[in-house]
């Protein structure tokens, strides 16, 4: 009897919690956060290709998307403002990160288009370390 009375309440709470609607008080992601989510999804799609759960066409699309997002990094993280917004980021490091991400994303796109899985794996690792990692693998502990 007690379970019967509780079940409708639990069902209602589950529906409300899972509605996914955002209201005026719900924080919205920043453009930087949106870009990072897209770039991470692209990296994961390329990794999925290497593991056999995505096609080369999907990986190529992801690599192309990553290269496009990489070109937007300087506008999203202007070097002159980076040190003000991120404690471990100097303007010089931000400029270097922008160049590194663009270079590595372009190299990753070329390797994915080649279809050479070993080259893709090597360049994916290099992109994560030397492109993304320029900011996200900070030497500051």
Number of C-alpha atoms within 10 A of each C-alpha: 5 6 7 8 9 10 11 11 10 11 11 11 12 11 10 11 10 9 9 8 8 9 8 6 6 8 8 11 9 10 10 14 12 11 18 17 12 16 21 15 15 23 21 15 22 29 18 16 20 19 10 10 11 14 14 20 14 16 25 23 18 23 27 20 18 27 22 15 19 25 17 15 21 16 10 16 19 14 21 13 13 20 17 12 11 11 9 14 20 17 16 13 16 22 18 15 24 24 17 19 26 23 17 24 29 20 20 28 23 18 21 28 17 13 14 11 15 11 16 24 18 12 21 26 15 17 23 18 16 19 24 22 16 20 19 12 13 10 9 7 5
